């Protein structure tokens, strides 16, 4: 079992959840619910891993809140 961090956003226009794995080319999907998004991302990542180990272009570090006056 492998774990990949995914960044999740919600499109204000379509209300869909959109997710991607930072640095993993092609590892992105969307879904109407968080569960659907997670399932879709699992499927996409599994398909991409069939081609071999990913050459990650970046590493997810975290998020930061930025205060602006």
RODOMI-879754 format. One record per residue (C-alpha): x, y, z; residue in three letters. Coordinates in pm, 1 decimal, decimal comma. Each point is the difference from the previous one (the first is absolute). Example, Ala and Ser with C-alpha at 12.3 -4.5 7.8 and 13.67 -1.06 7.14 Angstrom:
<pts>
u = 1230,0 v = -450,0 w = 780,0 code = ALA .
u = 137,0 v = 344,0 w = -66,0 code = SER .
</pts>
This chain:
<pts>
u = 0,0 v = 0,0 w = 0,0 code = UNK .
u = 139,6 v = 339,5 w = -100,4 code = UNK .
u = -120,8 v = 340,4 w = 109,1 code = UNK .
u = 12,3 v = 316,4 w = -208,4 code = UNK .
u = -94,9 v = 345,1 w = 132,1 code = UNK .
u = -271,1 v = 165,3 w = -207,1 code = UNK .
u = -90,8 v = 366,7 w = -13,7 code = UNK .
u = -377,5 v = 45,1 w = -9,1 code = UNK .
u = -187,9 v = 309,3 w = -110,8 code = UNK .
u = -363,8 v = 67,7 w = -80,7 code = UNK .
u = -97,2 v = 172,4 w = -321,6 code = UNK .
u = -241,7 v = 284,2 w = 83,6 code = UNK .
u = -160,3 v = -22,5 w = -343,9 code = UNK .
u = -62,0 v = -375,9 w = -28,7 code = UNK .
u = 6,0 v = -81,5 w = 375,1 code = UNK .
u = 218,9 v = -302,3 w = -84,4 code = UNK .
u = 292,0 v = -102,5 w = 218,1 code = UNK .
u = 323,9 v = 6,2 w = -197,2 code = UNK .
u = 310,8 v = -178,9 w = 120,3 code = UNK .
u = 356,0 v = -53,7 w = -113,4 code = UNK .
u = 318,4 v = -155,5 w = 132,0 code = UNK .
u = 272,4 v = 266,2 w = -0,3 code = UNK .
u = 285,9 v = -87,5 w = -230,8 code = UNK .
u = -164,6 v = -316,6 w = -137,9 code = UNK .
u = -71,0 v = 77,4 w = -364,9 code = UNK .
u = -350,1 v = -111,1 w = -99,6 code = UNK .
u = -116,3 v = -78,6 w = 353,8 code = UNK .
u = -308,9 v = 218,4 w = 12,5 code = UNK .
u = -374,4 v = -56,1 w = 2,9 code = UNK .
u = -331,1 v = 139,1 w = 120,9 code = UNK .
u = -314,2 v = -118,5 w = 172,4 code = UNK .
u = -336,4 v = 117,4 w = 128,4 code = UNK .
u = 90,8 v = -113,6 w = 353,6 code = UNK .
u = 327,0 v = -43,8 w = 187,3 code = UNK .
u = -51,4 v = -377,0 w = -2,7 code = UNK .
u = -51,1 v = 0,8 w = -376,9 code = UNK .
u = 307,7 v = 216,8 w = -47,5 code = UNK .
u = 207,7 v = -235,2 w = 217,7 code = UNK .
u = -119,7 v = -303,2 w = -196,1 code = UNK .
u = 73,7 v = 172,9 w = -331,9 code = UNK .
u = 348,5 v = 100,8 w = 115,7 code = UNK .
u = 70,1 v = -357,5 w = 114,0 code = UNK .
u = -96,2 v = -127,9 w = -344,5 code = UNK .
u = 210,4 v = 258,0 w = -185,0 code = UNK .
u = 305,7 v = -56,9 w = 220,4 code = UNK .
u = -28,2 v = -379,8 w = -35,7 code = UNK .
u = -10,8 v = 35,3 w = -380,3 code = UNK .
u = 300,1 v = 234,5 w = 0,0 code = UNK .
u = 198,9 v = -238,8 w = 221,1 code = UNK .
u = -52,7 v = -276,4 w = -258,1 code = UNK .
u = 250,8 v = 191,4 w = -213,5 code = UNK .
u = 260,0 v = -17,1 w = 279,3 code = UNK .
u = 115,6 v = 214,9 w = 286,5 code = UNK .
u = -83,6 v = 368,6 w = -37,2 code = UNK .
u = 276,9 v = 252,8 w = -45,0 code = UNK .
u = -141,9 v = 251,1 w = 246,6 code = UNK .
u = 66,8 v = 356,9 w = -110,1 code = UNK .
u = -54,4 v = 148,5 w = 346,4 code = UNK .
u = -72,2 v = -103,0 w = 357,7 code = UNK .
u = -304,5 v = 107,3 w = 198,1 code = UNK .
u = 110,5 v = 181,6 w = 313,4 code = UNK .
u = -320,2 v = 140,2 w = 146,6 code = UNK .
u = -218,5 v = 306,3 w = 7,5 code = UNK .
u = 52,5 v = 340,0 w = 158,7 code = UNK .
u = -239,7 v = 274,8 w = 98,3 code = UNK .
u = 112,2 v = 338,3 w = -119,7 code = UNK .
u = -141,3 v = 305,8 w = 176,3 code = UNK .
u = -33,3 v = 315,9 w = -205,8 code = UNK .
u = -99,7 v = 329,6 w = 159,3 code = UNK .
</pts>
